[in-house]
Amino acid sequence: MKIERLGDVKYRVPREARSGMRTDVVFYATVPLLELIQRDKALEQAVNVACLPGLIGPSLAMPDIHQGYGFPIGGVAAMDWQKGMVSPGGVGYDINCGVRLLRTNLDEAEVRASLKALVEQVFRDVPCGTGGKGQLALGAKQLDRVLAGGAPWMVESGYGEASDAQLSEAGGCLAQADPATVSLRAKQRGGPQIGTLGSGNHFLEIQFVESIHDKAAAGAFGLRERQVVVSIHSGSRGLGHQVCTDSLQQIGGAMKRYGIELPDRQLACVPIHSPEGQQYLAAMRAAANFAWANRQAMTYLIRGSFGRIFGSRAQLSMVYDVCHNLANRERHTWQGVECDVLVHRKGATRAFPPHHAAIPAEYRAVGQPVLVPGSMGTSSWVLAGRDGAMEETFGSVCHGAGRLLSRSAAKAGRNAEQIRESLWGKGIIVRSETRDGIVEEAPEAYKDVDEVVETVRRAGLATCVARLRPMGVIKG
């Protein structure tokens, strides 16, 4: 595959590289990351995305790119709102998988003294694992209200504080979500799972702020060194998975009617304004609202856990909640022309710069918070969006470290107890529903998150605000 270097950490696969490409592929990587990226079919998938009709700008890939379903994980594609396509593969099965960061008024030393008890309490209070059932059972009418109302509905129902929704991307709720477009099977899967973590790479981490890199932004976000914070990484659970499954079946069957031919059937897509496209978007938005409500429910449960261990003096406040699997209608300027686009972000995080109207007022002067988790044995990062992201990537950056090893490869030659002991030696307590939940997510299964973050910093897409270190980890 022909790859051209455009700058320090910017590369291109030109549209002439393969028949059928309608635009270039542009991706970001340091030299070490470039070698890792070329180990799987992620770049080939980004090239396939460049074949989709209606793209504006290039098919984009972040430094954490790795092979996914159809679209690479770490991929971004902006579609012309009038002439473009919508593709469930451009969002993925875990619709609105995202990260929520809570800050506490507690310091590392204070929490570490009771860390084992805290981890055990959170593990009891927040169900995890593939089939975990939540404590907040919802009836059919309540579930429809969640699908329409997202995090704000949960807050109004007594499961949080007003700022929880206000400090979430899109206010924790997408308009034009339609519960009627979500199948009965999806609702049956999702109903019992509100307030549950799930499995796979989902996690709940008790962390502390190891270092501050931008004092102004950290001050705006309410972060300081040695402060304890909590990260929640989860999504729309079985409901979102079923919405994607249902939509792929419908859209895959409809492509012939629209004369769409693609190099990979996993890229199944239809025109945005087709009946199938509109139905998918309405169901996707409902699943996204479910995911925000799910993280809101876990926030409520975690506040209870901290209260049981530290009493009324423990306070947990929202920093931000950002999703990294979504297709969203946005206004952007590309090559000097204002455009109306549907931005697919699959394993990519929105990163709007200072003064953007979509950023909460409290953060507008410093840029949107961007939450980038690493692995359970390494650091995570808080970034802030910069103008370069709007100019080059439709306001997008990386979403994490990015997998280096498949789940089966991660299991080879490793066992859960060895990993647990290794992490314990670093001062990290791990609690998991299954042994596989630990082994598949071993730190060495991921790329170096510091290298990924340094790439987007050098590219001018975001600035580093704070580096976080794990103390206690809950896995599915």
N, C-alpha and C positions, 0 to 999 in steps of 0.2 A: 504494500500500500504506500502510495506517495504521500510523504509528510513534509510540509514546509515550515520552517521556523519563522515566525513573524516578529518575535520580540523576546524579551528575557524569559518569560514563562508562557508564551502564547504560540500556539501552533495551528496549522491549517491542513486539512485534506481538501485540495481544490476540486471543484465540481467536475472537472475534466477527468478526474482519477477513475471514474467508473461510469459506464452507461446508465442512464436513468436518473442520475443526480440532478436535482433542480437548483441546488445551492451548495455552498461550501459547508464543510464541517470545521468548526473552530473549537479548540479545547485548550485547557490551561494545565501546565505541569512543570515541575522542576525536572532536571535531568534524571535524578533517581526515580521519580514517579513515572516518567515517560516509559522507562524500561518495564515497570510493573504493569502499567496500563496495557502494554502490548502483549501481555501474557494470555489474555482471554479475548473474547469476541466483542468487547464493549465498543471499540472504535468501528468495527464492522457494522454494529447495530446503529451507531450514530450516522454512518454513511447511509444505511437503509432509511433512517428517518429523513435524511436529506432528499429522498425520493418522493416524499408526501406532497400532494398538491396543496397550494395555498400558503406555503411557508413565507414568512417575512423575515429577512435576515438569515443567518446560517443556522444549521443544526448545531447546537451548543453542547459542550460537555465540560463538567467541572473536574477538578483534580482528584476527586474521590470516585470517579467513574469506574463502574464494573458491570459485568454482564447481567442483564435482567431479562424480563419477558417483553420481547418486541423492542421497546425503547431500552437503552442502557440506563442503569441506575446512576444518577448523576447527570441526567440529560435534561435539556431545556429546548422547547420548540414553540415559537410564537406563530400562531395562525391568523391570517386575515379574517376578521370577524364576519365579513360578508361572503368571502369566497373560499375560506379555508375549511379544514377538516377537524373533527374531534375524534380522538382515539383513546379508548379506555386503557390501552397499553402505555399511553403517555402519562397516566396517573398511577396505574398499578392496582394491585388487589387490595392493599391496605390504604384505602382512601383517607386522606388527612392523617396519615401517620405524622406525628409531630412531637415537638419537645416543649414542655412547660418548665419554667424556672421559678422557684419560690425562694425568697430570701428570708432568713430568720434574724432575730435579735440576739442569737447565741453565738459564742465563740467556739473555735475548734477544741480548746482544752476542756471546756465545760461539757461539750457533747461527747468527746472521746471517753470521758470518765464513765459515761453511762451508755456507750455505743452499743455494746452487745444487747443490752436490754431494749434499746431503741430499735435496733434492727429486727429483733424477735417480735416486738410489738407491731411494727409496720408490716412484717410478714404475716402476722395473724389478721391484721385489719384490712389489708388490700389483697384480695384473691388474685392468684396468678396461675399460669399454666394454660395449656391449650383449651381445656374445658372449664376453666374457672368460672364460678357463678357468683354474681355480685350480691351485696347485702341490700341493695336498693331495688327490689323487684318492681317492675313497671307493668301496669296493665296496658291493653291495646291503645286506649285513648291517651294515656300518659306517654307512651312511646311515640305516637304520632306528634305529640306536642314537643317532644325532644327533637324529632327529626325536623320539625319546622322552626323550633326556637333555640336549639343549641345551648351554649353555656348560659346565656341570659335567662332562659327558662329554668335552668337548674338553680341559679342564684335567686330568682324570684320565688322558687319553691323551698327556699331555706337552706340550700346546700352551698353557700359561699357568700362572698362579699361583692358589692357592686364593682369594685376595681378589678376583680378577677376577670370579668367579661370585658370591661373597658380596656384592659391592657393585654387583650388577645388580638391576634391578627383578625381583621374584619369584625372586631367586636365579638368574636366567638360565635358568629352566626352568619351564614350566607343567605341572602334573600333569594326568592324564586326556587327555594327547595320545595319539593312536592312529595309528601309522604305517600300519596296514592301511587307514585311511580315505583315505589319500593315493594318488591314481591313479598307475599306472605311468608315464604321460606326465609328470606332475609330477615324479616321481623322476628320470626321464631328463633333464629340463631342469635340475633342481637339483643332481644328483650331481657334475657337473664344476665347479660354480660356488662351492663352499665356499671362502672366503678371497678373494672377488672383490668389487670395489667396485660395479660396475654403471655405469649411465649416468643421463641425466636430471639431476635435482637432487641426486643422490648426490655426495658429495665426501669427501675426506680433507684436513684442513687442519692445518698447523703454525702455531700461534698463540702469542701471548704475552699475559700478563695485563696489560692496560693500566691498570686501576684497580680498587681494592677498595672496595666500598660497604657491606659488613657484615663487620666484622673477626672477630666471633665465628664466624659461619658459614663465612667463608673459612678461618679457622684450622682448623675441624673438617674442611673439605674438603681441607686441605693446600695451599691456594693463597696465593700472595704476588705482589706487583707485580714485573714484568719476568720472571717465571718463564715458561718455555716449556711449552706444553701441546699436545696433539694431539686433534683432534676427528674422529670417524669417523661419517659419516652414510650408512647403507645399510640394506638390509632382507633379505627372503627370496628375492630374485632371481626367476628363472623358476619356481621351485617354488611360491612363494606366489602368483604371478600365475595359475598353472595351477589351484591349489586354488580360488581365487576364481572363475575361469572355469567350472570343473566344478560348483561349488556353485550359482552363479547359474542355470546351465542346469537343475539338478535342482530347485532351490527355485522358480524361475519356473514350471516345469511343475506344481508341487504346489499352488500358491496356490488354484486353483479348488476343490480338494478341501476346503480349510479355509474357504471362503467369504470370502476376503480380497480386497477391492477398494481400490485406491490410486490417487492422482492421477498417479503416475509409475511406470512398470514397472521403472525402475532401482532402486526401493525394495524390490524383491522380498524377501519375508520369509515366515517360517513360525513357528508357535509354538515356543518354546524347547525344549519337551519332546517335540515331534514327532520321529519317526525322522530326518527330513531335518534338523531343527534340531540334534539331537544329533550327527549325522554331520558337519555343518559345523563345529560347535564342536570336535570331536575333531581334525578335519583342520586347522582354523585354529590350534589349539594346537601341533600338530606343526610347522606352517609357522613359527609364532612361535619355537619352539625352534631351528629351522634358522637363523633370522635371528640369534638370540643366538650360536649356534655360528659363524656366518659372521663376525660382528664379533669374536668371540674369535680366530678364525683370523687375521684381519687384524691384531689386536693382536700376535699372535705374530710375524707377518712384519715389522711396523713396529719391534718391539723389535730384530729382526735388522738392520734398516736403520740404526737409530741406532747399534747396536754396530759396524757396519762403518765408520761415519764418525767416531764419537767414542770408540770403544774401550769397555773394560769400565767406565769411569767413568760412562757414561750409564745412568740408571735410569728406567724408565717404570712408574708405578703407577696403578692404577685410581682415578678419582674416582667415577664412576657411569655406568651404562648405563640409559637410559630409552627406552621405546617410545612411539610416538605413532599407531599404527594397530592397534587391538586391541579386542576385546570381552571384558570380564573380570567375573566374578562377585565382588561386593563387598557389604559391609554399610555402610549409610549411615543417617543420620537426616534425614528430610525433614519439615519443618513439625512437629517434635516427635515424629514416629513413626519407630521403627527399621524399616528395610526391607531386604529381600534383593533385590538388583537385578543385572542384567547391564548394565554400563556400556559403551556403544559410544563409543569415542574414535577419531575419524577426523581426523587432523591436529590432535590435541589431546594434551597431555601430562598424566600423573598428577602431582598436586602436593599430597601429603599434608602436614599441618602437624606441628609439633613434638609429640613423644611418641606419635605413631601407631605401633602395633605392627608395621606392615609396613615401617617404615624401618629400615635397618641400625643396629645399636646405636651405632656411631661417630657417626651423624648425628642420632640421635633427639632430642637436646636443641635442635637448630637447625632441623629440618625437612628434608623430602626434597629432594635436589638436583633442579633442573629445568634442562634444557639447551635453550637457544633459539638456534639458528643464524640468522645473518642471510644475507648474500650474500657472494660471494668478495671483494668490495671494501669491505665494511663490517664492523661489529662483530658479535660474537655475545655471548650473555649466559649467565651462571650465576645462577639464581634459587633461592629456597627456598620451599616451600609454606607457606601460612598458613591459619589457621582459617576465613577468609572463603571459601576454596575449598570446604571441606567443607560450609559452610552454604549456599552458593549454586550451586556447579557440580559437585557430586558429586566434589570433589577434583580439578578439572581446570583447566588454563590453556592458553595458546597453545603452538604447537609450532615457530614460526619467524616470519619476516617476512610470509610470505604473498605469493603471486604477484600482480603488478599487470598484467603483460602476458602474453598467451599466447605460446607458443613461436614461432609464426609472426610475431606482432607484434614480438617481441624481435629477430628476425632482420632486420626491415626497416631498411635504411639503416645497418646495422652490419657490421663485419667483425672477425674474430678478432684480426688483428694490431693494429688500433686499440685494442681492449679490452686486449690483452696489454701494449701500450705504456703505456696509461693506468694500469694496475695496477702496472707496473714503476716508474712515477713515484711511486707511493705506497709503494714498498718491498715489493711483493708479486710473487712469482714464480708463474706459472701453468703447469702442465703438463697437457695433455689428450690423450686418445686421438683426438679429432676436433675440427675447427673448430666444428662445431655445438654441441659440448659447452661451448664457451666463449661463443658468441654467444647461445644460448638462455638461458644463465644470467647474462647481463650484469647488473651491480648494479642498473641502472635498471629491470630486469624485476620487481623486488620492492618491496614497501612498505618504509617506514622502520622497521627493527626496533627502534630506540630508542623510537619512538612506540608501537609495539605493546607493548613491555615496560612503558613508562610507564602504559599503559592498565590492565594487570593489577595493577600496583603501586597505582595510585589506587583500583582496585576492591577492594583488600584481599585479592586472591587469592594473591599471592606477594610476596616482598621481593627486592630486587636484591642480589646478593652480589658478583659480579665481572664486569667488561666485558673481553672478549677481542678482540684484533686479529689478522687473518691476516698471515702472513709468506710461507708457501708453500702453494699450492693444487694438489691433484690432482683432475682431473675425468675423467668417462667420455668 
